[in-house]
Amino acid sequence: MDNTVDDLPLFSYGREQGPKHPAGDARLNSETSLSAVIKSWGEALEDQGYSIHTVKAFTGDLRLVAKFVGGGVSIQEISNHDLKNFLDWMQNKRSAPCSPKTYARRVTSIKAFYRWLNESGVLSDDPSAHIPQQSVVSPLPDVLARREREIALEAAQRMREAEEPDARPYTLLRLLLETGIKKGECLGVHLNHIDLEGPDAPLLFVRYGDVSKRYKERKIPLSEEWVAAFLEYIAQYDIDDQLFPWSPRRLEYLLEEISDAAKLDKRISFDMCRWSASLADHQEGLDKDTIRQKLGISKIQWREVGNKLKKLSAQQG
């Protein structure tokens, strides 16, 4: 779930996080060159709030098409046959064929690009319409079963109660298992993001400095058990700003130390905790929108996540 590139299948153009680009550019028409249209499409995606990484990835896919058919070709000249030839070349005729996942994304990029052209009135036909959408389902993630979560927390609790007590491992692990936040979000938590006194407290506010990711911001309830450990921890380490002012690798080591102390065969990671938290919520009967909003993912992303949670739940028995 921890992707560096935003999930973009089928591009939801009605998205609330930005205005719909007015046909990309008023000068666009069916005779505009492919290269010029790709540039306008990238600007439209930026207007809708997609990250720069996403824009680069998906416009990059179309620039490969432009390299294959010619960037100066007008968009009305590109046929279904051209697109199929390009995809066949990508899959079968390059010296290094692209992976199934990359191929699937490039099909998605092409179809999304032409949907935008149709919706903005630049083209009336869609040469990508008869290209089948590719779906690549990644393997089920590793998770902590209910008893494994309990054993891990018990091990972290022993560290908290040791002769030289350390509340940091418990505070970190319980936060991840309660909230399902990603590693980057965890590193971005500051003390002023934790509300212990409001009417709905205790709450964690997940914040983003990047304006394009403001739609991922959310608030997540915290347990009184976590708050107690948190107060011990910040007193022990004299924390006054960033909740975990250590490197990502140091926090990963902490999770590995808990794995060792719990004598688990699995190596606890941020991603494992995120999936484990979601699985626990799913098993407890939380509705899908509550889980989705807690994770800060889109409805499109939820399709794969929700399916995986159902399979994981069935697998757990």
Residue pairs with C-beta under 8 A, 6 or more apart in sequence:
1 141
1 182
1 271
1 274
1 275
1 278
1 295
1 297
1 301
1 305
2 182
2 183
2 184
2 270
2 271
2 274
4 53
5 51
5 53
5 54
5 57
6 50
6 51
6 53
6 54
7 297
7 298
7 300
7 301
8 50
8 54
8 58
8 108
8 109
8 112
8 300
9 108
9 112
9 300
10 108
10 111
10 112
10 115
10 300
11 45
11 112
11 115
11 116
12 298
12 299
12 300
13 20
13 48
13 115
13 116
13 119
14 20
15 48
15 49
16 215
17 48
17 49
17 212
17 214
17 215
18 47
18 48
18 49
19 47
19 48
20 44
20 47
20 48
21 40
21 43
21 44
21 47
21 48
21 120
22 120
23 120
23 121
23 122
24 37
24 40
24 41
24 43
24 44
24 116
24 120
24 122
25 40
25 43
28 36
28 37
28 40
28 120
28 122
29 122
30 74
30 75
30 76
30 122
30 123
31 74
31 75
31 76
32 74
32 75
32 122
33 71
33 72
33 73
33 74
33 75
34 62
34 65
34 66
34 69
34 70
34 71
34 72
34 73
34 74
34 75
34 78
35 63
35 66
35 71
35 72
37 75
37 117
37 122
38 59
38 62
38 63
38 66
38 113
39 59
41 59
41 62
41 113
41 116
42 55
42 59
44 116
45 54
45 55
45 58
45 59
46 52
46 55
46 212
49 211
49 212
49 214
49 215
50 212
51 210
51 212
51 213
52 212
57 105
58 105
58 109
58 112
61 105
61 106
61 109
61 110
62 109
62 110
62 113
63 71
64 86
64 90
64 106
65 78
65 83
65 86
65 110
68 82
68 85
68 86
68 89
69 78
69 82
69 86
75 117
75 122
75 123
76 123
78 127
79 127
80 127
80 128
80 129
80 130
80 131
82 127
83 110
83 127
83 128
83 131
84 131
87 103
87 106
87 107
87 131
90 97
90 98
90 103
90 106
91 97
91 98
91 103
98 106
100 134
100 136
101 136
101 138
103 134
104 134
104 135
104 136
107 131
107 132
107 133
107 134
108 133
108 134
110 128
110 131
111 128
111 131
111 133
113 128
114 123
114 126
114 127
114 128
114 129
115 126
117 123
117 126
118 124
118 126
137 304
137 307
138 304
140 308
140 311
140 312
140 315
141 271
141 272
141 275
141 308
141 312
142 266
142 272
142 275
143 272
143 275
143 276
143 279
143 312
144 152
144 177
144 264
144 266
144 268
144 272
144 273
144 276
145 316
146 280
146 283
146 316
148 262
148 264
148 266
149 177
149 276
149 280
151 262
151 263
151 264
152 173
152 258
152 259
152 262
152 264
152 268
153 170
153 173
153 174
153 177
154 262
155 258
155 261
155 262
156 169
156 170
156 173
156 174
156 258
156 261
157 170
158 261
159 165
159 166
159 169
159 170
159 258
159 261
160 166
160 167
160 169
160 170
160 229
160 232
165 232
165 236
166 236
167 229
167 230
167 232
167 233
167 236
168 233
168 236
168 237
168 254
169 254
169 257
169 258
170 229
170 233
171 226
171 229
171 230
171 232
171 233
172 186
172 244
172 251
172 254
172 255
173 255
173 258
173 268
173 273
174 223
174 225
174 226
174 229
175 181
175 186
175 204
175 222
175 226
175 230
176 186
176 270
176 273
176 274
176 277
177 273
177 276
177 277
177 280
178 220
178 222
178 223
178 226
178 277
179 204
179 206
179 220
179 222
179 277
179 294
180 220
180 273
180 274
180 277
180 278
180 281
180 294
180 295
181 189
181 204
181 206
181 220
181 274
182 270
182 274
183 248
183 251
183 270
183 271
185 206
185 296
186 243
186 244
186 251
186 270
187 242
187 244
187 248
187 251
188 206
188 207
188 208
188 209
189 204
189 206
189 242
189 243
189 244
190 207
190 241
190 242
190 243
191 234
191 239
191 240
191 241
191 242
191 243
193 204
193 205
193 206
193 207
193 243
194 202
194 203
194 204
194 205
194 222
194 230
194 243
195 201
195 202
195 203
195 204
195 205
195 219
196 202
196 227
200 219
200 221
202 221
202 222
202 223
202 224
202 226
202 227
203 219
203 220
203 221
203 222
204 219
204 220
204 221
204 222
205 217
205 218
205 219
206 216
206 217
206 218
206 219
206 220
206 296
207 217
208 214
208 216
208 217
216 296
217 296
218 293
218 294
218 296
220 294
233 239
234 240
239 245
244 251
251 270
252 269
252 270
255 267
255 268
255 269
255 270
255 273
256 267
256 268
258 268
259 266
259 267
259 268
266 272
274 295
275 308
275 312
278 291
278 294
278 295
278 305
278 309
279 309
279 312
279 313
279 316
281 290
281 291
281 294
282 291
282 309
282 310
282 312
282 313
283 313
283 316
288 302
288 306
291 309
292 299
292 301
292 302
292 305
292 306
295 305
297 305
